[in-house]
Amino acid sequence: MKNRLKEGSLIVFDKGANTTDNLKIIQKAEMEYLTAMKLNTSDDKIIEKYDLERAELIDSSSSDLL
């Protein structure tokens, strides 16, 4: 795949492809990547405590993302 990408390309993949082996391959090839982390049960506990009433807008220029 690396041969088909332009220099400086950013690889974007989903949580399912976010494995230790894939990250090692990408890093060894000195490529940049963007992905999401898989959630686990400890993340569920944090999410349960999230209170929308106390949410705070940090950057108004990105308010269209909310």
KADASUL-V739289 format. One record per residue. N is the residue number from 1. SS is DSSP state (h for helix, s for strand, l for the rest). Layout:
n->(N/N)
ss->(SS/SS)
This chain:
n->(1/2/3/4/5/6/7/8/9/10/11/12/13/14/15/16/17/18/19/20/21/22/23/24/25/26/27/28/29/30/31/32/33/34/35/36/37/38/39/40/41/42/43/44/45/46/47/48/49/50/51/52/53/54/55/56/57/58/59/60/61/62/63/64/65/66)
ss->(l/h/h/h/l/l/l/l/l/s/s/s/l/l/h/h/h/l/l/h/h/h/h/h/h/h/h/h/l/l/l/s/s/s/l/l/l/l/l/l/h/h/h/h/h/h/h/h/l/l/l/h/h/h/l/l/l/l/l/h/h/h/h/h/h/l)
